[in-house]
Every structure is written in C-alpha cells, then in structure tokens.
Amino acid sequence: MPRSNAPHGRTGRPPVTSRARILAAARQIIERDGWEKLTVRRLAGELGIGTTTLYHHVRDREDLLVQLLNEHLDQTLRPDLPGEPRDRIVAAATAIHDSLAAWPSAAEILTVDGFLGRLGEPALRVVETIVAGAVDAGCTPTQAANVFRSTWYYTVGEILVRAHSAHSTHRRAGDERPADRDAFFGAVDMSGMPSLAAIGDEWPALAARDTYVPGLRAFVDGLLAQAVAGAESGA
C-alpha cells in the first residue's frame, strides 16, 4: 500500500481574516441579536479565530462599531445638494435619514455619547453641510449647531420609533386580539376625548404614513426663523 506524503495532524494555513470578513460577521451578529450583544470575543468565535488575531484588525469593541458605522455611511450617504441654504439642510438631513433607515441599528449606536465625533470624513461632511447651511441662512455658529442637533434628534427619533414599531407589529402578527380590544383604543371610554374618538381606528393608518420630509421642512423653517428673529432682537 503506497504511503501518503501528507503530514499528520492539522494541515494548511490558518483561516484568512480580512477587514471585510470581520465587518460582515459583526453586522450579522448585530442584525440577529442586537448591537449590544456584539463583543470581540463573540465575533472571534463566529469567525473561528482567536481574539489575538482579531485585535490585529480592531483595537476594541468601540473601534469595531466605529468601523461598521463608517463603512455603512460611506456606502449609503450620497446627498444631492441644492443651492439654497435651507434646501441644503433638508437634503443633507434627508440623506442621513435614508442612510440610517436602511440600517436602524446604526442610528441606535450613534445615540451613544462619543460616536458621532468618531465618524469619518464622508459623514462629517454631511454634518458640515447642515451647519454651514444654517450659517448661510443667517444663524450664528452656536445657532447653527443647535439647528443640526435639533434636526438630528428629530431624524433619529423618527427612525427608531418606526423601527421599533415595525418590530413590535411583526412580533404580534400572529397574536389574536381579545374581543374587547377590537378597536384601536380598546375599551377606553373616549367620551372625554372627542378628537381621538373622531380619528378612532384610522390612527394606525395615519401613523404609518411617511411624513418625515414635510415635517423636516417645517421644522427647519421654524428653527431658522427663530434664530434669525433672535439675532434681530438681540436675544
């Protein structure tokens, strides 16, 4: 019987680990279990490598999350900017909204203090667009920062509420509602709430409508008007 020239035991090179493979596996963990469950040790286990090998590519969990955010934003944040300052603000905020709405976990991560300041150049250029647009519209730098902060809160809040609502709706899809909960507001006596009673069961359909951009335009108009009025009055 011919002898094999193959060595005994484990053969071949160790698993090749690339940045793209690491980030893809990390995002898979987040989408399956939530970003809070992502750890370097867990990611190494998913990839079948040691944590020491993984640390050649990422410094720690926070660095891993920053890399994930920057990769997603670099690929999806492509605003088409008009000339007017107010319209540039709206377009940039809408671009942020659409990018994060495609991956709501990114919006959740960015609500943690410190992450916004560690984003890469493409993301910060969109922030710059909003701040510069506010300055061009007559705001002071401080007021412009407030315009960004306010539009940021509005944008992230809209994304997270919709994402959580969709998750809850999906989770309850197979549940049967009790007989006394057939109406949207259930068995609550609505006689003292005529406005809500008039809307009644239309509420879910109305709440599901996409009103982000019209609301954003009105919101930005109000912020800019308030800033300009404050500057004129010396407040």
Sequence and secondary structure as in RCSB ss.txt:
>XXXX:A:sequence
MPRSNAPHGRTGRPPVTSRARILAAARQIIERDGWEKLTVRRLAGELGIGTTTLYHHVRDREDLLVQLLNEHLDQ
TLRPDLPGEPRDRIVAAATAIHDSLAAWPSAAEILTVDGFLGRLGEPALRVVETIVAGAVDAGCTPTQAANVFRS
TWYYTVGEILVRAHSAHSTHRRAGDERPADRDAFFGAVDMSGMPSLAAIGDEWPALAARDTYVPGLRAFVDGLLA
QAVAGAESGA
>XXXX:A:secstr
     S SSS S      HHHHHHHHHHHHHHH GGG  HHHHHHHHTS HHHHTTT SSHHHHHHHHHHHHHHH
H      SSHHHHHHHHHHHHHHHHHTSHHHHHHHTSTTSGGG  HHHHHHHHHHHHHHHHTT  HHHHHHHHHH
HHHHHHHHHHHHHHHHHHHHHTTT    GGG STTTT   TT HHHHHHGGGHHHHHHS  HHHHHHHHHHHHHH
HHHHHHHHT 
